[in-house]
Amino acid sequence: MPSRRYPEWLLVKPDGRSRFIRIRDIDWIEAQKNDVLLHVGPASFLYHLSTSGIEAKLDSVRFMRIHRSTIVNVRAIAAIVREDGGRGTLKLRNRPETPAVSPAFMPLFRASDLSIQKEDRHSLSPRLCPGARAGGPHRVARHTRIGG
């Protein structure tokens, strides 16, 4: 069975000018009504596709859905913070935003593998997790402590 090929570039049109965005450079994606906002380095670009539509174009090994309105590049994840109520937030390597992880997607960051306590910060190195419950190929993280 041939492996699926994913696009390497997306065409965005900021200010009426065409520009190609390399998919691997996208840090995270958030829903904006019926479109998505692609966060790439210090810039953000509106892309005319739904969250589910863009998710279908992305390699599920490189990108993971963490909320119904958020998809993140696993290489952009610097840390996860567990919060009350089964929620969490991600700290990204090159962005100031802290995207929320909904309780439905927290099993992707399985506690037994992370040993994360509330307010602890760890760097993440994703790997597949066959036991997680959210849809699609599943990733879980290992950790190494950041800072002292």
C-alpha positions as CSV (number, residue, x, y, z in Angstrom):
1,M,0.0,0.0,0.0
2,P,1.6,3.3,-1.0
3,S,2.0,5.9,1.8
4,R,-0.1,9.0,1.6
5,R,1.6,12.1,0.3
6,Y,0.8,15.4,2.0
7,P,1.2,18.9,0.5
8,E,4.4,20.7,1.4
9,W,3.1,24.2,0.7
10,L,-0.1,26.3,1.1
11,L,-0.9,29.3,-1.0
12,V,-2.1,32.3,1.1
13,K,-3.1,35.7,-0.2
14,P,-2.3,38.4,2.4
15,D,-3.1,41.9,1.2
16,G,-4.1,40.5,-2.2
17,R,-0.6,39.1,-3.0
18,S,0.1,35.4,-3.3
19,R,2.5,33.8,-0.9
20,F,3.5,30.2,-0.4
21,I,3.8,29.0,3.2
22,R,5.8,25.9,4.0
23,I,3.5,23.6,6.0
24,R,6.3,22.4,8.3
25,D,6.9,26.0,9.3
26,I,3.4,26.4,10.7
27,D,3.5,26.6,14.5
28,W,-0.2,26.3,15.2
29,I,-3.6,26.7,13.6
30,E,-6.7,28.2,15.1
31,A,-10.3,28.4,13.8
32,Q,-11.6,31.8,12.7
33,K,-15.3,31.2,11.9
34,N,-15.3,29.2,8.7
35,D,-11.5,29.8,8.0
36,V,-8.3,29.1,9.9
37,L,-5.5,31.4,11.0
38,L,-2.1,29.9,10.3
39,H,0.6,31.1,12.8
40,V,4.0,30.9,11.2
41,G,6.9,32.3,13.0
42,P,6.1,35.9,14.0
43,A,3.4,36.2,11.2
44,S,-0.2,34.9,10.9
45,F,-2.2,34.3,7.7
46,L,-5.9,33.7,7.1
47,Y,-6.5,30.6,5.1
48,H,-9.9,29.9,3.5
49,L,-10.5,26.3,4.8
50,S,-12.3,24.9,7.9
51,T,-10.3,23.4,10.8
52,S,-11.4,19.9,9.7
53,G,-10.5,20.7,6.1
54,I,-7.0,21.8,6.9
55,E,-6.5,18.9,9.3
56,A,-7.2,16.5,6.4
57,K,-4.4,18.1,4.5
58,L,-1.8,17.7,7.3
59,D,0.4,14.8,8.2
60,S,-1.0,13.5,11.5
61,V,2.5,12.6,12.6
62,R,3.6,16.2,12.5
63,F,0.3,17.9,13.5
64,M,-2.1,17.1,16.3
65,R,-5.5,18.5,17.2
66,I,-5.6,19.7,20.8
67,H,-9.0,21.4,20.8
68,R,-12.0,21.5,18.4
69,S,-10.6,24.8,17.1
70,T,-6.9,24.2,17.5
71,I,-4.2,22.2,15.7
72,V,-0.5,22.4,16.7
73,N,2.7,21.4,15.0
74,V,4.3,18.9,17.5
75,R,7.7,20.3,16.9
76,A,6.5,23.7,18.1
77,I,5.5,22.4,21.5
78,A,7.9,23.4,24.3
79,A,5.9,22.5,27.4
80,I,2.4,21.5,28.7
81,V,0.8,22.7,31.9
82,R,-2.0,20.7,33.4
83,E,-4.8,22.6,34.9
84,D,-7.8,21.9,37.0
85,G,-10.8,20.3,35.3
86,G,-8.7,18.1,33.0
87,R,-7.6,20.9,30.8
88,G,-4.1,22.1,29.9
89,T,-2.2,24.7,28.0
90,L,0.7,24.4,25.7
91,K,3.8,26.7,25.7
92,L,5.1,27.0,22.2
93,R,8.8,27.4,21.3
94,N,8.6,30.5,19.1
95,R,5.2,32.0,19.8
96,P,3.9,33.9,22.8
97,E,0.4,32.3,22.7
98,T,-0.6,29.5,25.0
99,P,-3.2,27.3,23.1
100,A,-5.6,25.5,25.3
101,V,-5.8,21.7,25.3
102,S,-9.4,20.5,25.9
103,P,-10.1,17.6,28.3
104,A,-11.1,15.4,25.3
105,F,-7.5,15.7,23.9
106,M,-5.6,15.5,27.2
107,P,-5.2,11.7,27.0
108,L,-2.8,12.4,24.1
109,F,-0.5,13.6,26.9
110,R,-0.9,10.5,29.1
111,A,-0.1,11.3,32.7
112,S,1.8,8.0,33.3
113,D,4.3,8.9,30.6
114,L,4.6,12.6,31.5
115,S,4.4,12.7,35.3
116,I,3.3,16.3,35.0
117,Q,1.8,18.0,38.0
118,K,-0.2,21.2,37.9
119,E,2.1,24.1,36.9
120,D,5.1,21.9,36.1
121,R,6.7,22.6,32.8
122,H,8.4,19.9,30.6
123,S,9.7,19.8,27.1
124,L,8.0,17.4,24.9
125,S,9.2,14.9,22.3
126,P,6.1,13.3,20.7
127,R,5.7,9.6,20.0
128,L,2.8,7.4,19.0
129,C,0.3,6.4,21.7
130,P,-2.0,3.6,20.7
131,G,-4.0,3.8,23.9
132,A,-5.2,7.4,23.7
133,R,-8.9,8.0,23.0
134,A,-9.1,11.1,20.8
135,G,-9.5,10.5,17.0
136,G,-6.7,9.9,14.6
137,P,-3.2,8.6,15.1
138,H,-2.3,9.4,18.7
139,R,0.8,11.0,20.1
140,V,1.9,11.1,23.7
141,A,4.9,12.9,25.1
142,R,8.0,12.1,27.0
143,H,9.6,14.8,29.1
144,T,12.7,16.4,30.3
145,R,12.6,19.2,32.8
146,I,13.1,22.7,31.5
147,G,15.1,25.0,33.7
148,G,16.1,24.4,37.2
